[in-house]
Amino acid sequence: MKPTGSNRSLPVLSVLLILISSILLAIWSIKNTIALRNSLLALGAIAGLLFFINYPKDSRKTPHLGRLSQFTPLILSGCMFIWVLIHYIGFSQEFALQSQELTSTWLRVLLATIIGAATGLILRDHPIRSQFLWAGLLSSFIYLLIHYLGAYSQSGLAFMPNYYFSSPFGNKINTVLMGNLFISAICGCSADAFNQKQIKLTWGLSLFWLLGALTILFSFTTIIDTRNGIGIALILIGSWILYVGSFILKRQLSTREHSWKSSIILFIPLLIGVIFVQQHLSINRGWNHFIDDVSVAVQIKEVPNWQDVKKYGYPRTNSGESVYPNNYERAAWATAGIETIAANPLGYGLLEHSLGKLIRKSYPEAVIQSAHSAWIDYGLAFGLPGLIFTIGALLSIIVIAINSQSPQRLTAIWIAGGILLIFTFAEVSSKHTIEILFFCIALLNTMVLKKKN
């Protein structure tokens, strides 16, 4: 039987959507790319809708009762969009600003969700094509490395403390988000390669993952010194070592064969981790009395310095040392943010600076604008319903993937887990970061959908 016209268009749409997704991941966090991003989001959403229309019914997973649970992440994403509209109509406190976010950020989030869902279906049928997306992510760091080498040639300094302001990412947070998305993706892909016979592990692919991880870790420790970046990366890589190590051990016990290649597979990531941790600690002194700093920071009522450190200065720990500024501020602001969410469970309605709008009800002298934890700032924006819908979507991806036979189930678990970590410890709760969040939720959901027998 000859393919229908609609089926003939699928390969073209598939290539187009993979290309658009890869380019978006490459530029999403790069400065001065908003016009290109908007064009790609619009084009990608149109391509995604055409892809859904033409997707063959014999491969589509019909969402009837008993199977609807597979779409829980997308359903919860839809609930989030509805809640944003309800909040805007019924609970808005700054109608003009919330309207602006609705017609800009949230419109782009909707377009990104369509692209993510369509691309996920393509990756479900062709898992190896996911590497084009991760290559797109890595390309932004190659660009960062080239830019850094140019700055290094002029300054002669390997570490430039304020370089991140002039870097292509424009700040540390974008670096943390995109770098750890790549780390989580390759951890999941390589774990899937060990676990699934459908995915062939090649030296070329392994080299791509290894060089990519080295580039990201070098960026986190030397190009842009970021503690939350290296901390999250180590958690992701450490969990990979534990999983792969237990997998290799179980296989060797069952076959009673020992392979030197297996030892190298585990030794290399361990060695890389030790080297980059040592490099990080030689630059960043923020870990020296981290626990003491946090124990002072959480006492927001007894130690009010966090409200305006320029006015009150930084307090001292029980040992008499001055707190490390970054440790103290972030822990104190997070504590104040959690307290403010409890007092305002429906949220303020703005993705940016909702804490600054709400905190003065309890602390009139506070000058802070955000909690520097994405989930806290997100909860301040859209309250407990927003957190339930969005975190619930990520957790449901993990549950679905655990119970799935998909050859990409571990990739979905690692990426969803990585996003949960990133949004806990990094300030990535506005503008393009929300677009990336919902793109990933849709992508991971459709990527692990079951196929009809």
C-alpha positions in Angstrom: 0.0 0.0 0.0 1.3 3.4 -0.9 1.6 5.9 1.9 -1.0 8.6 2.0 -0.2 12.3 1.4 -0.5 13.0 5.1 1.9 10.2 6.0 4.4 11.4 3.4 4.6 14.7 5.2 5.5 13.1 8.5 9.2 12.7 7.8 9.5 16.3 6.8 7.6 17.5 9.9 9.7 15.2 12.1 13.0 16.5 10.8 11.7 20.1 11.1 10.6 19.6 14.7 13.8 17.9 15.7 15.8 20.8 14.1 13.6 23.4 15.8 13.9 21.8 19.2 17.6 21.4 18.9 18.1 25.1 17.9 15.8 26.2 20.7 17.7 24.3 23.3 20.9 25.8 21.9 19.7 29.4 22.1 17.0 29.5 24.7 19.3 30.9 27.4 21.6 32.9 25.2 21.4 36.6 25.3 19.9 38.7 22.4 18.1 35.8 20.8 14.5 36.6 21.7 13.4 37.4 18.1 14.8 34.1 16.8 13.3 32.2 19.7 9.8 33.7 19.1 10.0 32.8 15.4 11.1 29.3 16.1 8.3 28.8 18.7 5.7 30.0 16.3 7.0 27.9 13.4 7.5 24.9 15.7 4.0 25.1 17.1 2.5 25.2 13.6 4.6 22.2 12.7 3.6 20.4 15.9 -0.1 20.9 15.2 0.3 19.6 11.7 2.3 16.6 13.0 -0.6 15.7 15.4 -3.1 16.0 12.6 -1.1 13.7 10.4 0.1 11.3 13.0 -1.1 7.8 11.9 -4.0 6.6 14.1 -2.6 3.1 14.3 0.4 4.4 16.2 -1.3 7.0 18.2 -2.1 6.2 21.9 -5.8 6.7 22.2 -6.5 8.3 25.6 -9.5 6.3 26.7 -10.3 5.3 30.2 -7.6 3.1 31.8 -4.9 4.7 29.6 -5.6 8.4 30.3 -3.2 8.2 33.3 -0.4 8.1 30.8 -1.1 11.7 30.0 -1.1 12.9 33.6 1.9 15.3 33.1 0.1 17.0 30.1 -3.2 17.1 31.9 -1.5 18.7 34.9 0.2 21.2 32.5 -3.3 22.0 31.1 -4.6 22.5 34.7 -1.7 24.9 35.2 -2.7 27.0 32.2 -6.3 27.0 33.4 -5.2 28.1 36.9 -3.1 30.9 35.4 -6.3 32.2 33.6 -8.4 31.8 36.8 -5.8 33.6 38.8 -5.7 36.4 36.3 -9.5 36.8 36.2 -10.3 36.3 39.8 -7.3 37.0 42.0 -5.1 39.4 40.0 -3.5 42.1 42.2 -1.6 43.8 39.3 -3.8 43.4 36.3 -1.6 45.1 33.8 1.6 43.3 34.7 -0.2 39.9 34.9 -1.8 40.6 31.5 1.7 41.3 30.1 3.0 38.0 31.4 0.0 36.1 30.2 0.3 37.4 26.6 4.1 37.0 26.5 5.6 34.4 28.7 2.6 32.1 29.1 1.8 32.3 25.4 5.3 31.2 24.6 5.0 28.4 27.2 1.9 27.1 25.4 3.8 27.1 22.1 6.8 25.4 23.7 4.4 22.7 25.2 3.0 21.9 21.7 6.5 21.6 20.3 7.7 19.5 23.2 4.7 17.1 22.9 5.2 16.6 19.2 9.0 16.2 19.5 8.5 13.6 22.2 6.3 11.5 20.0 9.1 11.5 17.3 11.6 10.5 19.9 9.3 7.7 21.1 9.4 6.2 17.7 13.1 7.1 17.0 15.0 7.2 20.3 18.4 7.8 18.8 17.3 11.2 17.4 17.3 12.5 21.0 21.0 13.0 20.6 20.4 15.9 18.3 18.6 17.7 21.1 21.5 17.1 23.5 23.9 18.2 20.9 21.9 21.4 20.6 22.3 21.9 24.4 26.0 21.3 24.2 26.5 23.7 21.3 25.6 26.7 23.6 28.5 25.6 25.9 30.9 25.3 23.0 29.9 28.9 22.1 30.5 29.8 25.8 34.0 28.1 25.7 35.0 30.0 22.5 33.8 33.3 24.0 35.7 32.5 27.3 38.9 31.8 25.4 38.7 35.2 23.8 38.3 36.9 27.2 41.1 34.7 28.6 43.5 35.8 25.7 42.9 39.4 26.7 43.0 39.1 30.5 45.4 36.2 30.9 43.3 35.0 33.8 41.9 31.5 33.9 39.3 32.5 36.4 37.5 35.9 36.0 35.1 36.4 38.9 32.7 38.7 37.0 33.0 37.1 33.6 29.5 35.6 33.9 28.0 39.1 33.4 29.5 39.4 29.9 29.2 35.7 29.0 26.8 34.6 26.3 24.4 33.3 29.0 24.5 36.7 30.8 24.3 35.2 34.3 25.1 32.0 36.3 21.6 30.7 36.5 21.2 30.1 32.7 24.5 28.2 32.8 23.3 26.0 35.7 19.9 25.3 34.0 21.2 24.3 30.6 24.4 22.6 31.8 22.5 20.3 34.2 19.8 19.6 31.6 22.6 18.2 29.5 24.2 16.3 32.4 20.8 14.7 33.3 20.1 13.8 29.7 23.4 12.0 29.1 23.2 10.3 32.5 19.8 8.9 31.5 20.7 8.1 28.0 23.8 6.1 29.0 21.9 4.3 31.8 19.3 3.4 29.2 22.1 2.1 26.9 23.2 -0.3 29.7 19.7 -1.3 30.5 18.1 -1.7 27.1 19.2 -3.9 24.2 17.4 -1.6 21.7 20.0 1.1 22.2 23.5 0.4 21.0 26.3 1.9 23.0 29.1 3.0 20.7 32.5 4.6 21.3 31.5 7.7 19.3 28.4 8.3 21.4 30.3 7.6 24.6 32.9 10.1 23.6 30.3 12.7 22.8 28.8 12.2 26.3 32.2 12.3 28.0 33.4 15.5 26.2 30.1 17.1 26.8 30.2 16.4 30.6 33.8 17.7 30.7 32.8 20.9 29.0 29.9 21.5 31.4 31.9 20.7 34.5 34.8 23.0 33.3 32.2 25.7 32.8 30.8 25.2 36.3 34.1 25.3 38.0 36.4 27.6 36.1 34.5 29.7 33.4 31.6 30.5 35.7 32.0 29.6 39.3 28.7 28.2 40.5 28.2 26.1 43.6 24.6 25.0 42.8 25.7 24.1 39.3 28.5 21.8 40.4 26.4 20.5 43.4 23.5 19.4 41.2 25.9 17.9 38.6 27.6 15.8 41.2 24.2 14.5 42.5 23.2 13.5 39.0 26.6 11.9 38.2 26.7 10.3 41.6 23.3 8.7 41.1 24.4 7.5 37.7 27.5 5.9 39.2 25.4 4.1 41.8 22.9 2.9 39.2 25.4 1.7 36.6 27.7 0.3 39.3 24.8 -1.8 40.7 23.8 -2.9 37.2 27.4 -4.0 36.3 27.8 -5.7 39.7 24.5 -7.6 39.2 25.5 -8.7 35.7 28.9 -9.9 36.8 27.5 -11.9 39.7 25.0 -13.6 37.4 27.6 -14.4 34.7 30.6 -14.8 37.0 32.7 -12.8 34.6 34.8 -9.7 35.4 35.5 -7.1 32.7 38.2 -4.4 32.9 36.0 -2.3 30.6 33.3 -2.1 33.3 35.8 -0.9 35.8 36.9 1.9 33.5 33.3 2.9 32.9 32.9 3.6 36.6 36.5 4.9 37.3 36.5 7.7 34.7 33.4 9.5 36.1 34.8 9.1 39.7 38.1 10.5 38.6 36.5 13.4 36.7 34.3 14.2 39.7 37.3 14.3 42.1 39.3 16.6 39.8 36.5 19.1 39.3 35.5 19.1 43.0 39.1 19.9 43.9 39.2 22.7 41.2 35.9 24.1 42.5 37.0 24.1 46.2 40.2 25.9 45.2 38.2 28.8 43.9 35.0 28.9 46.0 35.2 29.2 49.8 31.5 29.1 50.3 31.5 25.6 51.6 33.8 26.2 54.5 31.2 26.9 57.2 28.0 26.3 55.1 26.0 24.6 58.0 26.9 27.4 60.4 25.8 30.0 57.9 22.5 28.3 57.2 21.8 27.8 61.0 22.0 31.6 61.4 20.1 32.3 58.2 16.9 30.3 59.1 16.5 32.5 62.2 14.8 35.2 60.2 12.9 36.7 63.2 15.8 36.7 65.6 18.4 37.8 63.1 16.8 40.4 60.8 19.9 41.3 58.8 18.6 39.5 55.7 15.9 42.2 55.2 18.5 44.8 54.2 22.2 43.7 54.4 23.4 47.0 53.1 21.7 48.6 56.2 22.4 46.0 58.8 25.4 44.2 57.5 26.1 40.5 57.8 25.7 38.6 61.1 28.2 36.3 62.6 28.1 32.6 63.3 28.3 31.0 66.8 32.1 30.7 66.2 32.4 34.5 65.7 33.1 34.4 62.0 31.1 36.5 59.6 28.7 34.5 57.5 29.5 33.8 53.9 27.2 36.3 52.1 25.8 34.0 49.5 25.0 31.2 51.9 23.3 33.5 54.4 21.2 35.5 51.9 19.9 32.5 49.9 19.0 30.5 53.0 17.4 33.4 54.8 15.4 34.5 51.7 14.3 30.9 51.1 13.0 30.7 54.7 11.2 34.0 54.3 9.7 32.8 51.0 8.4 29.6 52.5 6.8 31.5 55.3 5.2 34.0 52.8 3.8 31.1 50.7 2.1 29.7 53.9 0.6 33.2 54.5 -0.5 33.6 50.8 -1.4 30.1 49.5 -3.0 31.4 46.3 0.1 33.4 45.3 0.5 37.0 44.0 0.2 36.2 40.3 3.6 37.4 38.9 6.5 35.1 37.9 9.0 37.9 38.8 9.3 39.6 42.1 6.2 38.2 43.8 8.2 37.8 47.0 9.1 41.5 46.9 5.4 42.4 46.6 4.3 40.1 49.4 7.1 40.2 52.0 6.5 43.7 53.1 3.2 42.7 54.6 5.1 40.9 57.4 8.5 42.6 57.1 8.1 46.3 56.0 11.9 46.9 55.9 12.6 44.0 53.6 14.1 45.0 50.3 14.5 41.5 48.7 12.8 40.7 45.5 13.1 36.9 45.1 13.9 33.8 47.2 16.5 32.6 44.7 14.8 29.2 44.6 12.6 28.6 41.6 10.0 26.5 43.4 9.6 29.0 46.2 9.3 31.9 43.7 6.9 29.9 41.6 4.8 29.2 44.7 4.8 32.8 45.5 3.6 33.6 42.0 0.8 31.0 41.7 0.5 29.5 45.2 0.1 25.9 46.3 -2.1 25.1 43.2 0.7 26.1 40.9 3.2 24.0 42.8 0.9 21.0 42.9 0.2 21.1 39.2 3.8 21.6 38.1 5.8 19.5 40.5 3.0 16.9 40.2 3.6 16.8 36.4 7.3 16.1 36.9 6.7 13.5 39.6 4.1 11.8 37.4 6.7 11.6 34.6 8.9 9.7 37.0 6.1 7.3 38.0 5.0 6.7 34.4 8.6 6.1 33.3 9.3 3.6 36.2 6.3 1.6 35.0 7.1 2.0 31.3 8.9 -0.4 29.0 10.2 2.5 26.9 13.8 2.4 25.9 14.1 6.0 27.1 12.5 5.6 30.5 15.7 6.2 32.5 16.4 9.3 30.4 12.9 10.6 31.4 13.6 9.8 35.0 17.0 11.6 35.1 15.8 14.7 33.3 12.7 15.0 35.4 14.7 14.5 38.6 17.3 17.0 37.3 14.7 19.6 36.7 13.3 19.1 40.2 16.8 19.7 41.6 17.6 22.7 39.4 14.3 24.4 40.3 15.0 23.8 44.0 18.4 25.3 44.1 18.5 27.8 41.3 16.6 31.0 40.4 15.0 29.8 37.2 11.3 30.8 37.6 10.6 33.4 35.0 10.5 34.1 31.2 12.3 31.5 29.1 13.1 29.2 32.0 9.3 28.5 32.3 9.1 27.8 28.6 11.9 25.3 28.9 10.2 23.7 32.0 6.9 23.0 30.2 8.7 22.0 26.9 10.5 19.3 28.9 7.4 18.2 30.7 5.6 17.7 27.4 8.6 16.1 25.7 9.2 13.6 28.5 5.5 12.6 28.7 5.0 11.8 25.1 8.5 10.3 24.8 7.6 7.4 27.1 4.1 6.7 26.0 3.2 3.1 25.3 2.8 1.9 21.7 -0.1 -0.2 20.6 0.6 -3.9 20.3 
